[in-house]
Amino acid sequence: MSRKFAAFIATGVALVVVAGALLVLALGHERQPHPTAASSQPAPPPSAGTPSTTPSGEPTDTPSNNAPPSTPRNPAADPTASLVKGKNKKVLFFSFDDGPDPYWTPKVLETLAKHNAHATFFELGNMQAAHPGLREQVLASGNAIGSHSISHPQLTAISDAERHRQIFDGPKSTCFRPPYGASNPKVRKDIKDAGMVQVLWDVDPRDWARPGVNAIVQNIMNNARNHNIILMHDGGGDRTQTVAALDKALTLLAAKGYSFLAMDCKQP
């Protein structure tokens, strides 16, 4: 074999080796995932009982157990709006929680009637069941009834199913007051889906703590403003101070030109 021919053969072999290497590199590159495509893939779902997070890192409201399915109803309207809209008269809305109580609720009703006043009673389902007839007595006196759940749990600290039951199966009304005023998006959604509106308060004179009649009255007089909702209690314990303070406060407020209306809480 001549030297020229041998050199020709060697050059050809080298070219084949180089081409093969380039082909292997090209094929290897094609098999690598494209960075953009990889980042667009959905993340794996969170494990059961572990809340997922938003892009900002805040937890979502992924429930650890599911509430029973229900058919959402039309939400109720603001129960005070129609009573004050376009009106300049001085109005206050007294409200009473935790009843009906067979002793204290009639005392509160007597005091309201004495002053030609009306109020809204946020009642518990188990108290209604234990004391039949008081609900009708409250309504017959021109007052309104709202729901305060079945048994007064903190709705933000119980299971989805129990929260749903406490809201949907409590006293029937278009108004709902969460116990302790404890609320969050889940509570508000259940209230809305049950065809009710959440009702809190503007003034808490702390009658539940029994600080003394004068302290309760002074708290009301210092803080009540036109169209305010005032929180008091006709259940949950001895309400001697509540009844006496209500009598004094209504006398003083009426002298200032206030009237006292029940909220527009319908009974479905």
Secondary structure by P-SEA (a helix, b strand, c coil): ccaaaaaaaaaaaaaaaaaaaaaaaaaaaaacccaaaaaacccccccccbbbbcccccccccccccccbbbbcccccccccccccccccbbbbbbbccccccccaaaaaaaaaaacbbbbbbccaaaaaaccaaaaaaaaacbbbbbccccccccccccaaaaaaaacccccccbbbcccccccaaaaaaaaaacbbbbbbcccccccccccaaaaaaaaaaccccbbbbbbbcccccaaaaaaaaaaaaaaaaaabbbbbbcccccc
